[in-house]
Amino acid sequence: MTENSIEKIDEFRLKRKIGFWSGVAIVTSAMVGSGIFVSPGGVVSAVHGSVGLSMVVWVVCGMVAALSTLCYCELGAALKESGGDFVNFEIAYGKMVSYMYVMTFIFMDVGSGISLQVFAAYFISGFIGAGCKAPDIFIKLVACLLLISLSFLNSRSVRSVVKIEIVFTVGKFLAMCLISVGGIIRLVNGDPVGKENFQNAFASEGMADITAGDIGIAFYQGMFSYTGWMVLNTIAEEVTDVGRNLPRASLFSLLIVTVMYMIVNIGYFSGYEKQGIQSGFDGRKYVTDKKAIRLLPLQRADQG
């Protein structure tokens, strides 16, 4: 390979514009979404209403995500290429397998579709009222419009997308802070619901009937909220000092998100009865249109 050809290849390299804090904003924004407002009900339901065990599940899910992201960070720091699993599969198995992976991911990535529909449902309810039900087709049309808008924004400029990520990340954390602070204030003021939930956090009632399958479902529900822990690895080529910033930003983001999820759950249990969290907003109609995805989040937390 000549020097001229090497220079031409270098010309097509993506610019490294994503630093530590930008990486933190991207990862936290990718993880924090509909999951924390959706999955708590499913986790509590899976562990038969045990508040203490559900909190343990959230912590362990964070640890699993942290160990997983370390594996991805090692690959990202070594390869320094954007594309995530596409690059990994291409190096290991060739272009055909990597292409098949990408096409499968595009058509089977139901998680993003669910998140868009949940966001669309909440967004529409702000205009028509929480007590009114929007037509499913309208929710799906709004979700499609959001998908097109996000795709357009991502195709325009990395710097612009990072700025938007930061704005939305701040908004998400403000929403979680409102939930957390409101619930904790009620708990400090002696709210009987919160006291009952935490005084009997590990009560034996119901825990004796918990099976391995129930624990598995609880972890499935919890891990849904951590989806996005590997996102920075997919744009490793754009991260400055990738060997240092990639693992640091990913792990720091997971620490922030795990702590925030714990505080949000404390806020939920401080103001809502366990039965209310388990049987709150029913989002199953958004994920059971096809039998293949019936195992996606079975319960959704109360909208309030």
N, C-alpha and C positions, 0 to 999 in steps of 0.2 A: 504493500500500500504506500503510495507516494505521499509527500508532505502536503501537496495541494488537495488530495482527496481527504486527508485527515482534517485539514482546515475547513473543508466543505461540511464534513460531518459535524465539526464543532459549531458551525454556524446554526445548525438545527437544534442545538441543545437548548432546553428551556432555561430561562433565566432564574437564578436562585434569589428569590425575593421573600421567602417565608422564613422568618426568624422564630425564636423561641416563643414569644408571646402570641405571634400570629398562629403558630402551630397549636398552641394551647386553645386559642379561640376556635380553630377549625375542629379539633377533636372534641372539645366539650360541646360545641354546637351540633356536631354530628351525633353524639350520644344522647344529649338531652333533647327530647322531643315528646312525642305522644306517650312514650313508654311509661314514664314516671307518673303520668296522669291516668294511665290505663292499667298497668300491671299490678299495682298493690292489691287490688281486689282479687285478682287471680292467685297471687301468692298466698294471701290470707285464706282464701277458699281452699287451696290445695293442702294447707297444713291444718285444716279443720278449725280455723279461727284462733290459732295460737299466735298471739302478738309477739312473744319473745322469739319463737322459732322463725317467724317470718322476718324479723330483724336480722337474725343470724343468716338466713338465706341471702339477704341483700348484701351483707358483708362478704360472704363467701363468693357470691357472684362477682363482686368487685375484685377479689383476689384471683379468681380464675381468669377474668379479663386482663388483669395485670400480667400474669404469667404468659398468657397468649400473646399479648402485645410485645413482650420481650423477644419472643421468637421471631415475630415479624420485623421488629426493629433491627435484629441481627442481620436478617436478609436485606432489609432496606439499606442499612449502613454499608454492607458489603457490596451490593450491586449498584447502589446510587442511581437507580433507574425508576422512572415513574411507570405506573401500570399495575402495581401490586401483584396479585396472583397471576395475571396474564404473563408478566415477565418471568415469574417463578416457574410456571408450567412450560413456557417456551424454552427456557434453559434446560429443564429436566426432561421434557418429553417431545419437544419440537413444536413447530408452528401450528400443525393441524390440531393437536390437543389444546393448545392455548386458545386457538380460534373457537373450538367447540366449547371451551369453558366460558368465553366471553358471551357467545350466543346463548348458552344455557343461563348464564347469569342475567342477561337482559330480559329473557322471557320468563324466568322463574324467580326474579327478585320481588316477591310479593310483599316483603317488609316495607319497602319504600312506598308501594301503592297503598298499603294500610295506613301508614303515617300520613300520607297526603289526604286520604279520605277522612281520617280522624280530624286533621287540622281543618279541612273544608267544612266538616260538620260543626265544629266549634265556631268557626268563622261565620258561618251562615246563621247559627243560633244567636249571634250577637246582634243581628238585624231583625230576625223574626221572633226572637224571644225563646228562652230555654224550654218553655212548655209546648212550643209548636214543633211539629215534625216536618222537616223538609223532605221532599221527594228524593228517593235514592238516586234517580237519574240526574237530578240537579246537583247533588253532592258529588257525583262522579264527574260531571262536566266541569265543576269548579276545580276538582282535583286535577283534571287533565290540563286546565288552563294554568294552574300553578306549576305543573310539570314543565309545560312549554316555556313559561316565564323563567323558571330556574335554569333550564337548559340554555336559553338565550343569554342569561346573565353570565353563566359559566363559560360561554364561548367568547365573550367580549374581552375580559381582562382579569388576570389573576389578582391584581391589586384591588380592583373594584369588588370582586367576590370576597376577598379577605375582609374588607371594610364592612360589607353587608353581613358577613358571618359574625363579626364582632358586635354589631348592632343587635342582631337577633340573639346572640349569646347573652348579652346584657339583659335583654327583654325576658328571656327564659328564666334567668336566675332571679330577676326581680319578681316574676310570678311565683317561683318556688319560695322565695323569701316571704312573700305575703302570706302564702299558705302556712309556712313554718311558724312565722312570728305570731300569726293569729291563733294557731292551735296551741302554741306554747304559752301564750298569755292566758288562754282559757285554762290550761293545766295549772299554771301558777296560781290562778285565782280560785282553784279548788273545784273545777268543773267535775261533777261526779262521773261523767262518762270517761274522761281521760284517766281519772284515778282508778276506776274499775278496770280499765284496759291494762294499765301498767302494773297495778298491784297483783293482778292474776295473769301476768305475762306468760309464765310457764306453768300454768295450771294443768294438772293431769287430765282434766276433763277434755275428752276428745283426742288427746295426743296418743292415747293407747291404741287408737284405731288407725293411726297414720301408717301407711305402707311405703315401701320403697318407690312404688309408682307415684304416690302422692308427692314425695320429696322430689322426684324427677320432674313432675309437672311444675312444682314451685320454682325449681331452678330454671326451667324453660321460660316461665313467665318473667323471672327476674333478669335473665340474660337478654331477653328481648329489649329491656331498657338500656342495656349496655352496648347495643348494636352501634357500631361506628368506631370502636376502639382501634381498628386497624386502618382508618381512613388516611392518616398522615403518611403511611407507607406507600399508598397509591400515588402520592405526589412527591416522593423522596427526592427526585431530581430537582425540584424547585426549592428544597429546604437548604438554607445556609448552614455550613458546617454540619452536614447531615449526620456524621458519626457521633456528634455530641448533642445536637438539638433534637434529633429524632427520638431517641429513647427518653431524654429528659422531658420533652414536651408531652409525650404520650403518657408516661407514668405520672407526671404532675397533674395532667388532665384527669386521669383515672382517680387519683387521690381526691381531687376537688369534687368530682361527680359522685364518688362513693359517699363521702361525708355529707354532701348536699342531699343525696337520696335518703340517707339515714335521718337527717333533720326533717325532710319533707314527710317521711313516714311517721315520725314522732308527731308532726303537726296533724296528720290525718287521724291518728289514734287518740290525739288529745281532744278532738272535737266531734268525732263520729263514732258511733257504735260499730262493732265489728260486722254486725249483720248489714248495716247500711253501706259499708265499704264493699262487702262481698256482693250485694245485690243492687248496687247503684246503677250508673249508666250502662245499659246493655249494648255493647258494641259488636256483638256477635254477628249481626246482620251485615257488617262490613267485611267480614272475613270468612263467611260460610257460603258464599255464592257458588263456590266450586268445592267438591268433596275433597280435592287434593290438599286444600289448605284449612281443613276443619280444625287442625290442632293449633292454629295460631290463637293468640290471646283469648281465652275463654270467658274471662270476666273483665269488667272495666270498673275503675274506681268511680266514686260519686263525682259528678261534675262540679259540685260546689267546692 
